[in-house]
C-alpha cells in the first residue's frame, strides 16, 4: 500500500494546510510568551533598581531625615 498523496477529496491539501496552520500558531504562541516574559523581566528590573536606590539612600544617611518625617506621621504604640 502506498501513501495517499493526491485524492479527489482534497485530503492531502487539507492535511497540509492544517499542519502549516498549527506551525504558525505555535510560532505565534512562542512570540506571545517571549513578550510576556520580557514585560515581566522589565518590571522586575525596575523594582530591583528602585530597591537598590532606596537602600543606598537610606544607608548613606541622607534618607534619615525623610524617614524621621515619615515616622512622625505614623501612630505610636503608646
C-alpha positions as CSV (number, residue, x, y, z in Angstrom):
1,X,0.0,0.0,0.0
2,X,1.3,3.4,-1.0
3,X,0.6,6.7,0.6
4,X,-2.4,8.7,-0.4
5,X,-0.9,11.9,-1.7
6,X,-3.5,13.3,-4.0
7,X,-7.0,12.1,-3.7
8,X,-10.1,13.7,-5.2
9,X,-11.5,14.9,-1.9
10,X,-8.5,17.1,-1.1
11,X,-7.4,15.1,1.8
12,X,-3.7,15.8,1.3
13,X,-4.2,19.5,0.8
14,X,-6.4,19.8,3.9
15,X,-3.8,17.9,6.0
16,X,-1.0,20.1,4.6
17,X,-3.0,23.3,5.4
18,X,-3.7,22.1,8.9
19,X,-0.1,21.3,9.6
20,X,1.0,24.7,8.3
21,X,-1.6,26.5,10.4
22,X,-0.6,24.5,13.5
23,X,3.0,25.5,12.9
24,X,2.1,29.2,12.6
25,X,0.0,29.0,15.7
26,X,2.9,27.5,17.7
27,X,5.2,30.3,16.4
28,X,2.7,33.0,17.5
29,X,2.3,31.4,20.9
30,X,6.1,31.4,21.3
31,X,6.2,35.1,20.4
32,X,3.5,36.0,22.8
33,X,5.2,34.0,25.6
34,X,8.5,35.8,24.9
35,X,6.8,39.2,25.0
36,X,5.1,38.3,28.3
37,X,8.4,37.2,29.8
38,X,10.1,40.4,28.6
39,X,7.5,42.6,30.2
40,X,7.7,40.7,33.4
41,X,11.5,41.0,33.4
42,X,11.3,44.7,32.6
43,X,9.2,45.4,35.7
44,X,11.4,43.1,37.8
45,X,14.5,45.1,36.8
46,X,12.7,48.4,37.6
47,X,11.7,47.1,41.0
48,X,15.2,45.8,41.7
49,X,16.8,49.1,40.6
50,X,14.3,51.1,42.8
51,X,15.1,48.8,45.8
52,X,18.8,49.2,45.4
53,X,18.5,53.0,45.0
54,X,16.4,53.2,48.2
55,X,18.9,51.1,50.1
56,X,21.8,53.3,49.1
57,X,19.8,56.5,50.0
58,X,18.9,55.1,53.5
59,X,22.3,53.5,54.2
60,X,24.2,56.7,53.3
61,X,22.3,58.7,55.9
62,X,20.7,61.2,53.6
63,X,17.5,59.4,53.8
64,X,17.3,59.6,57.6
65,X,15.6,62.9,57.6
66,X,12.9,61.6,55.3
67,X,12.5,58.5,57.5
68,X,12.1,60.7,60.6
69,X,9.5,62.8,58.9
70,X,7.6,59.7,57.9
71,X,7.9,58.3,61.4
72,X,6.2,61.5,62.7
73,X,3.1,60.6,60.8
74,X,2.9,57.0,62.0
75,X,0.9,56.3,65.1
76,X,2.9,55.3,68.1
77,X,2.2,52.2,70.2
78,X,1.7,54.2,73.5
